[in-house]
Amino acid sequence: METIPESKEQTATPPVERLAYSVQEAADMLGVHYFSIYRLIQRGKLKTCRALRGKLLVPRTELIKLLQTDLS
């Protein structure tokens, strides 16, 4: 009979936090509809940047600022 080698424990590496997210990803993270994110962008309450081919990206820092402010 062959013996099965014991597997070495793999250390879990923490997930790498991204610098920016798509509008849909930002909406999913905040638990809102993506159109709500577009409205925040239009009102100037959320800054974005453009990636290749014109895709809108929401910086992680902007999402953090948004969560720390009152939107009234």
Secondary structure, 3 states (H helix, E strand, C coil): CCCCCCCCCCCCCCCCCCCEEEHHHHHHHHCCCHHHHHHHHHCCCCCCEECHHHCEEEEHHHHHHHHHCCCC
